[in-house]
């Protein structure tokens, strides 16, 4: 089968984040099953990402030489009525935009309107979690609940990276990985770190990622005198990322909105216990995580402290997560994706 992926998401881990990782792994898994996957991406680069997406979509045309066209998120909304077109939502932009502000909120609102057109016109709609399916029905008026196909992880590749790039830390280390958007609530983690300094004397919080809130978060860290506690790593390579997962004791995701969260799969596959907000799709994706009240720095701090005090609890959560993540291995999910996308 010849498959076309339509996406204007930047095809690098720094800017494309989990969305890029998910598409890349899916394409490789489909290729391993004997299918051909071609990416169609923007040829014109513009300083405003939303404008680049709109220009890209205006130039798209149906392509009869493909058996299946998959448009990710809003991409493909203008041609979604063509036969064999599937709208695959990595998240629901109309849900994400509620947690943003300023220019980010404005541009994402434009993307949400296009995404609504995409799912209304496509013959089939796929989402990555029941949470995202519920939000798509709520915000886009879908009458039929979309097919749920989880995100995937190439466990073989990821475990090889982990073996090749060991990491060790002398301090008790909490790791966050993600784009620095408001909805990720990294400030809640910073506030928890300020509370924990006296309770966990050897605490280190390491933050991987960049984004529109970076300046504000760095300023908060300085205001709360977290220079000796918080380390900002910015964007890193996959090899560096593997080393960060290896060196951490706990993975933390305080986000209040996640359509899925590939970083949770990465943490579980690295056999790391998770402390996260009980919000969005997180309870679906990390049922064995220590989930706490969203927006509460004290609840997050208490969860981290509980795992610091109990190496046995950390090991138990990590072991259960490592077993659970097996169901998201790339070959298994690729078959689910094909079945949902083709209706066979």
Wavefront OBJ file of the C-alpha trace (Angstrom):
o trace
v 0.000 0.000 0.000
v 1.208 3.508 -0.825
v 0.496 5.969 1.960
v 0.906 9.748 1.987
v 1.462 11.601 5.268
v 0.526 15.287 5.184
v 2.115 17.344 7.919
v 3.461 20.819 8.473
v 4.840 19.842 11.878
v 8.608 20.528 11.866
v 10.399 17.254 11.211
v 12.867 17.560 14.057
v 12.531 16.654 17.707
v 13.317 20.154 18.949
v 10.388 21.928 17.313
v 8.181 18.993 16.346
v 8.441 17.371 19.776
v 6.315 14.280 20.409
v 4.219 14.841 17.288
v 7.270 14.440 15.082
v 8.513 11.409 17.026
v 5.138 9.688 16.721
v 4.890 10.236 12.970
v 8.454 9.116 12.339
v 8.060 5.924 14.356
v 4.697 5.153 12.717
v 6.113 5.621 9.211
v 9.016 3.304 9.978
v 6.711 0.687 11.486
v 4.427 0.778 8.436
v 7.484 0.455 6.217
v 8.553 -2.628 8.163
v 5.143 -4.125 7.350
v 5.850 -3.691 3.625
v 4.049 -0.415 2.956
v 5.491 2.731 1.372
v 5.088 5.994 3.287
v 5.873 9.373 1.711
v 5.862 12.616 3.679
v 4.516 15.786 2.102
v 5.709 18.816 4.043
v 5.988 22.589 3.499
v 8.425 23.773 0.859
v 8.061 27.426 1.820
v 9.352 28.434 5.242
v 7.748 31.431 6.897
v 8.520 33.164 10.212
v 4.963 32.621 11.501
v 4.247 28.907 11.880
v 0.459 29.194 11.489
v 0.867 31.174 8.267
v 3.261 28.514 6.991
v 0.639 25.858 7.737
v -2.066 27.790 5.883
v 0.143 28.293 2.822
v 1.084 24.599 2.862
v -2.549 23.526 2.962
v -3.551 25.890 0.172
v -1.075 24.128 -2.110
v -2.219 20.564 -1.328
v -3.976 18.516 -4.001
v -5.513 15.015 -3.973
v -3.110 12.361 -5.299
v -4.676 9.330 -6.972
v -1.418 7.372 -6.923
v -1.787 6.845 -3.150
v -4.070 4.257 -1.603
v -4.346 6.235 1.623
v -3.753 9.864 2.560
v -3.331 10.721 6.232
v -3.552 14.342 7.251
v -2.252 15.031 10.740
v -4.066 17.550 12.926
v -5.269 20.417 10.683
v -3.148 19.460 7.673
v -5.215 18.324 4.718
v -8.409 20.147 5.683
v -8.895 21.596 2.199
v -8.739 18.185 0.458
v -10.228 16.000 3.195
v -13.337 15.172 1.171
v -11.257 13.168 -1.328
v -11.544 9.380 -1.253
v -9.128 7.580 1.037
v -8.454 10.601 3.265
v -8.040 10.138 7.030
v -7.785 12.889 9.637
v -5.405 11.776 12.410
v -5.370 14.049 15.436
v -2.268 13.986 17.604
v -4.127 16.277 19.965
v -7.178 18.531 19.801
v -6.029 22.084 19.176
v -9.335 23.555 20.374
v -8.670 21.869 23.715
v -5.024 22.938 23.899
v -5.759 26.579 23.105
v -7.850 26.991 26.280
v -4.656 26.892 28.335
v -2.632 29.366 26.276
v -2.518 33.152 26.076
v -1.430 36.021 23.843
v -0.118 35.380 20.346
v 0.087 31.627 20.932
v -3.633 31.542 21.760
v -4.521 33.636 18.701
v -2.580 31.529 16.207
v -3.735 28.252 17.734
v -7.362 29.428 17.484
v -6.879 29.769 13.727
v -5.444 26.249 13.594
v -8.398 24.929 15.605
v -10.876 26.287 13.057
v -8.999 24.500 10.280
v -8.825 21.305 12.309
v -12.591 21.422 12.817
v -13.054 21.574 9.031
v -10.617 18.684 8.627
v -12.491 16.252 10.878
v -15.863 17.324 9.463
v -14.793 16.543 5.888
v -12.714 13.398 6.377
v -14.256 9.954 5.924
v -12.447 8.666 9.034
v -11.084 10.385 12.119
v -8.419 8.907 14.400
v -7.376 10.117 17.846
v -4.699 8.901 20.239
v -6.792 8.620 23.424
v -10.361 8.490 24.652
v -9.742 11.868 26.247
v -8.905 13.367 22.833
v -11.934 11.641 21.317
v -14.195 13.227 23.914
v -12.684 16.661 23.319
v -13.019 16.260 19.515
v -16.707 15.470 19.948
v -17.128 18.368 22.368
v -15.317 21.072 20.409
v -15.780 19.917 16.812
v -19.281 18.476 16.997
v -18.401 14.976 15.813
v -21.490 12.786 15.783
v -19.540 9.524 15.734
v -16.842 8.816 18.271
v -13.486 8.623 16.443
v -11.296 5.526 16.395
v -8.685 5.470 19.160
v -5.182 4.399 18.128
v -2.566 5.115 20.806
v 0.772 6.715 20.192
v 3.599 4.259 19.731
v 7.196 3.736 20.691
v 9.858 1.649 19.011
v 10.884 -0.240 22.117
v 13.806 -1.975 20.425
v 15.325 1.290 19.179
v 14.667 3.136 22.443
v 16.193 0.405 24.584
v 19.274 0.328 22.363
v 19.661 4.087 22.839
v 19.314 3.689 26.587
v 22.021 1.014 26.614
v 24.370 3.093 24.455
v 23.987 6.287 26.503
v 24.122 5.548 30.215
v 23.680 8.300 32.739
v 24.293 8.517 36.445
v 23.609 11.220 39.009
v 24.941 11.786 42.523
v 21.787 13.700 43.474
v 18.129 12.685 43.599
v 17.024 13.747 40.116
v 13.574 14.652 38.788
v 13.258 14.974 34.999
v 10.748 16.945 32.902
v 10.685 16.638 29.100
v 8.401 18.710 26.872
v 7.734 21.921 25.018
v 7.503 24.881 27.382
v 3.879 25.849 26.845
v 1.587 27.232 29.558
v -0.473 24.016 29.625
v 2.598 22.017 30.651
v 2.549 23.841 34.018
v 6.321 23.758 34.514
v 5.869 26.608 37.001
v 4.033 24.136 39.266
v 7.112 21.899 39.171
v 9.342 24.908 39.987
v 7.114 25.790 42.929
v 7.252 22.167 44.105
v 11.055 22.266 43.831
v 11.166 25.400 46.006
v 9.134 23.550 48.645
v 11.279 20.422 48.427
v 14.721 21.998 48.783
v 14.607 21.723 52.558
v 12.917 18.302 52.519
v 15.176 16.685 49.863
v 18.609 18.289 50.370
v 20.164 16.587 47.306
v 17.322 17.416 44.901
v 17.987 18.300 41.262
v 15.257 19.093 38.722
v 16.369 18.842 35.100
v 14.200 20.414 32.379
v 14.526 19.289 28.755
v 12.811 21.385 26.106
v 12.206 24.905 24.932
v 9.209 26.978 23.960
v 7.313 30.256 24.268
v 7.274 30.224 28.088
v 11.017 29.671 28.528
v 11.835 33.299 29.411
v 9.068 33.544 32.019
v 10.023 30.207 33.592
v 13.705 31.104 33.797
v 12.732 34.362 35.494
v 10.595 32.469 38.012
v 13.487 30.130 38.783
v 15.747 33.128 39.458
v 13.080 34.808 41.600
v 12.729 31.657 43.717
v 16.518 31.211 43.915
v 16.453 27.792 42.238
v 19.807 28.149 40.504
v 21.351 25.302 42.472
v 18.287 23.081 42.099
v 16.981 23.481 38.545
v 19.051 22.775 35.430
v 17.749 24.022 32.073
v 18.925 21.792 29.215
v 16.965 23.233 26.279
v 16.580 21.085 23.174
v 18.702 17.933 23.152
v 19.495 15.093 20.764
v 17.889 11.664 21.093
v 21.159 10.330 22.492
v 21.292 13.070 25.125
v 17.627 12.482 25.911
v 18.266 8.792 26.546
v 21.082 9.705 28.928
v 18.748 12.082 30.800
v 16.148 9.351 31.279
v 18.898 7.012 32.470
v 20.210 9.439 35.072
v 16.870 10.476 36.586
v 15.178 8.852 39.577
v 11.669 10.121 38.793
v 9.978 11.468 35.670
v 7.528 14.315 36.285
v 4.774 15.701 34.043
v 2.641 18.397 35.743
v 0.744 19.166 32.501
v -2.986 19.887 32.749
v -3.635 19.027 29.088
v -2.194 16.057 27.235
v -3.792 14.442 24.212
v -1.481 11.515 24.879
v 2.118 12.193 25.987
v 4.836 10.179 24.248
v 7.258 11.241 26.982
v 5.284 9.014 29.343
v 5.976 6.032 27.088
v 9.662 6.954 27.003
v 9.820 7.163 30.779
v 8.060 3.827 31.282
v 10.266 2.145 28.671
v 13.270 3.492 30.573
v 11.834 1.863 33.725
v 11.347 5.166 35.523
v 8.512 5.880 37.973
v 6.193 8.726 37.022
v 4.696 11.535 39.087
v 2.137 13.470 37.075
v -1.048 15.502 37.235
v -4.292 13.570 37.110
v -5.429 15.427 33.989
v -6.050 15.011 30.269
v -5.067 11.626 28.864
v -2.396 11.027 31.522
v -4.487 8.525 33.565
v -5.040 6.498 30.352
v -1.411 6.545 29.306
v 0.253 6.126 32.705
v -2.214 4.159 34.853
v 0.654 3.024 37.088
v 1.989 6.510 37.698
v 1.650 8.360 40.974
v -1.034 10.832 39.898
v -1.735 13.948 41.931
v -4.148 16.859 41.986
v -3.553 19.191 38.993
v -2.324 22.748 39.579
v -1.173 21.927 43.120
v 2.519 22.461 43.818
v 2.140 20.964 47.289
v 0.483 17.806 45.917
v 3.226 17.467 43.318
v 5.902 18.007 45.960
v 4.278 15.390 48.203
v 4.264 12.856 45.369
v 7.939 13.432 44.571
v 8.850 13.280 48.271
v 6.929 10.033 48.707
v 9.004 8.375 45.995
v 12.227 9.862 47.356
v 11.483 8.269 50.712
v 10.559 4.876 49.226
v 12.978 3.256 46.754
v 10.746 0.180 46.928
v 7.720 2.161 45.707
v 9.815 3.670 42.922
v 10.911 0.210 41.795
v 7.375 -1.196 41.918
v 5.883 1.658 39.858
v 8.736 1.460 37.366
v 8.277 -2.284 36.903
v 4.531 -1.985 36.334
v 5.032 0.836 33.846
v 7.683 -1.143 31.955
v 5.185 -4.000 31.521
v 2.302 -1.714 30.538
v 4.261 0.110 27.803
v 4.712 -3.143 25.859
v 1.203 -2.673 24.413
v 2.390 0.502 22.655
v 5.279 -1.134 20.806
v 5.482 0.128 17.227
v 4.642 -3.105 15.297
v 1.468 -3.654 17.349
v 0.210 -0.087 17.036
v 1.024 0.113 13.307
v -1.374 -2.787 12.699
v -4.049 -1.040 14.769
v -3.488 2.142 12.773
v -3.929 0.389 9.439
v -7.091 -1.320 10.599
v -8.622 1.935 11.851
v -7.490 4.017 8.857
v -8.779 1.601 6.227
v -11.806 0.288 8.087
v -10.707 -3.301 7.506
l 1 2 3 4 5 6 7 8 9 10 11 12 13 14 15 16 17 18 19 20 21 22 23 24 25 26 27 28 29 30 31 32 33 34 35 36 37 38 39 40 41 42 43 44 45 46 47 48 49 50 51 52 53 54 55 56 57 58 59 60 61 62 63 64 65 66 67 68 69 70 71 72 73 74 75 76 77 78 79 80 81 82 83 84 85 86 87 88 89 90 91 92 93 94 95 96 97 98 99 100 101 102 103 104 105 106 107 108 109 110 111 112 113 114 115 116 117 118 119 120 121 122 123 124 125 126 127 128 129 130 131 132 133 134 135 136 137 138 139 140 141 142 143 144 145 146 147 148 149 150 151 152 153 154 155 156 157 158 159 160 161 162 163 164 165 166 167 168 169 170 171 172 173 174 175 176 177 178 179 180 181 182 183 184 185 186 187 188 189 190 191 192 193 194 195 196 197 198 199 200 201 202 203 204 205 206 207 208 209 210 211 212 213 214 215 216 217 218 219 220 221 222 223 224 225 226 227 228 229 230 231 232 233 234 235 236 237 238 239 240 241 242 243 244 245 246 247 248 249 250 251 252 253 254 255 256 257 258 259 260 261 262 263 264 265 266 267 268 269 270 271 272 273 274 275 276 277 278 279 280 281 282 283 284 285 286 287 288 289 290 291 292 293 294 295 296 297 298 299 300 301 302 303 304 305 306 307 308 309 310 311 312 313 314 315 316 317 318 319 320 321 322 323 324 325 326 327 328 329 330 331 332 333 334 335 336 337 338 339 340 341 342 343 344
